[in-house]
Amino acid sequence: MRGLIKIPRLPFFGGKGDATGISESLKHTNWEKPKGVIISLGLPVALVYFWYFASKTGLLHRSILPSPAMFMDSLKYLLESGTLAGHLSISIIRVLKGFAVGAGIGIITGILMGIFPRVNQTVALLFGVLMPIPQIGWIPLLILWCGIGETTKIVVIALGTFWSVLLNTHGGIRNVDQKLIEVANVLEKNKLFIITRIILPASMPAIITGIRLGFGNAWRSVVAAEMLAASKGIGFLIAYSRELSQPDIMIVGLLSIGFIGVLIDRAMLLFQKRALRWNTGAS
């Protein structure tokens, strides 16, 4: 019988490679019902009220936590002057570049590791050592190698994306139903057919999940990189505000990061649902 192929069940440094999405609670929140919206907004509203009360009564000094009025004034200034939009746009462009590099390498490497056991055995030890290193830990060495320019930040973002995409791609391929492959072997299908028509489509839900996770990690990585090695970007804005003792602008930057993060996760969730319409388990 020709064209026999089987996905190896080899141990891997990262476990099975499957991972839950970011902000799963947002995914399961029923935003269409007023009751669900009220419950979801209850805690944020309560925190804002406490913030207002603490500022009004002097419980918290404005040098530590500015009042909501100061926050709104700073937000208005940053929006009208275009400062916030300028820093956010630079960060988003960096994320897109680093994500494209990290996700591309992660998918290719994950596919090779999942299909070819020799590749998995070759890189398992090396990846097992490198994976626990946080992205921010690479920044001093990357500055020494690449300088303080864009290359350092792109590499940090790519690293933040790479591991999530790699783990999910490898795990998805490794967990393909062996019965599907056995049927293809019985029908004497060649290896290229099995890989392109069975293995990759069957592992696509895990790959898409890895892409979703990788994009969220890329956004967090760019903020960390900009805080240490940048002259522009939302991370730089926060770090520079700290040096000038401007907590109101720091809070604007932090909340902007969270808001953009939620938008990214919702957009990636929508992409995941559309890309996997055929898979009922993806919704």
RAMOMO-V579832 format. One record per residue. N is the residue number from 1. RES is the residue in one small letter. OMEGA is omega in whole degrees, 0 to 359 (none if undefined). Layout:
n: {N,N}
res: {RES,RES}
omega: {OMEGA,OMEGA}
This chain:
n: {1,2,3,4,5,6,7,8,9,10,11,12,13,14,15,16,17,18,19,20,21,22,23,24,25,26,27,28,29,30,31,32,33,34,35,36,37,38,39,40,41,42,43,44,45,46,47,48,49,50,51,52,53,54,55,56,57,58,59,60,61,62,63,64,65,66,67,68,69,70,71,72,73,74,75,76,77,78,79,80,81,82,83,84,85,86,87,88,89,90,91,92,93,94,95,96,97,98,99,100,101,102,103,104,105,106,107,108,109,110,111,112,113,114,115,116,117,118,119,120,121,122,123,124,125,126,127,128,129,130,131,132,133,134,135,136,137,138,139,140,141,142,143,144,145,146,147,148,149,150,151,152,153,154,155,156,157,158,159,160,161,162,163,164,165,166,167,168,169,170,171,172,173,174,175,176,177,178,179,180,181,182,183,184,185,186,187,188,189,190,191,192,193,194,195,196,197,198,199,200,201,202,203,204,205,206,207,208,209,210,211,212,213,214,215,216,217,218,219,220,221,222,223,224,225,226,227,228,229,230,231,232,233,234,235,236,237,238,239,240,241,242,243,244,245,246,247,248,249,250,251,252,253,254,255,256,257,258,259,260,261,262,263,264,265,266,267,268,269,270,271,272,273,274,275,276,277,278,279,280,281,282,283}
res: {m,r,g,l,i,k,i,p,r,l,p,f,f,g,g,k,g,d,a,t,g,i,s,e,s,l,k,h,t,n,w,e,k,p,k,g,v,i,i,s,l,g,l,p,v,a,l,v,y,f,w,y,f,a,s,k,t,g,l,l,h,r,s,i,l,p,s,p,a,m,f,m,d,s,l,k,y,l,l,e,s,g,t,l,a,g,h,l,s,i,s,i,i,r,v,l,k,g,f,a,v,g,a,g,i,g,i,i,t,g,i,l,m,g,i,f,p,r,v,n,q,t,v,a,l,l,f,g,v,l,m,p,i,p,q,i,g,w,i,p,l,l,i,l,w,c,g,i,g,e,t,t,k,i,v,v,i,a,l,g,t,f,w,s,v,l,l,n,t,h,g,g,i,r,n,v,d,q,k,l,i,e,v,a,n,v,l,e,k,n,k,l,f,i,i,t,r,i,i,l,p,a,s,m,p,a,i,i,t,g,i,r,l,g,f,g,n,a,w,r,s,v,v,a,a,e,m,l,a,a,s,k,g,i,g,f,l,i,a,y,s,r,e,l,s,q,p,d,i,m,i,v,g,l,l,s,i,g,f,i,g,v,l,i,d,r,a,m,l,l,f,q,k,r,a,l,r,w,n,t,g,a,s}
omega: {185,173,181,178,180,179,182,176,184,175,181,189,187,182,184,176,178,184,178,180,179,177,180,178,176,181,185,179,179,184,184,181,180,181,178,179,181,180,182,182,185,182,177,179,179,179,178,179,178,178,179,181,181,179,183,182,181,178,176,180,183,176,177,179,182,180,176,179,177,178,181,177,179,178,179,180,182,178,182,180,182,181,181,180,180,180,180,181,178,179,181,178,177,179,181,180,181,179,180,180,183,181,180,179,180,179,181,180,179,178,180,180,182,185,185,183,181,177,180,179,183,188,187,182,180,180,178,178,186,187,181,181,180,182,182,179,180,189,180,180,179,175,178,182,191,183,184,183,185,184,180,182,179,179,178,178,179,177,179,179,191,189,180,181,180,183,182,177,179,180,179,179,182,183,175,180,182,180,178,181,178,177,178,177,178,178,177,174,183,184,181,178,182,182,187,186,181,187,183,177,181,180,184,177,179,179,179,177,177,177,179,178,181,180,176,178,179,179,178,182,182,179,179,181,183,178,185,188,178,173,177,180,184,176,176,180,180,181,180,178,177,179,180,181,178,183,179,179,176,180,176,179,181,180,175,177,180,180,178,178,178,179,179,182,178,178,179,176,177,177,180,180,180,181,184,179,182,184,183,180,182,181,none}
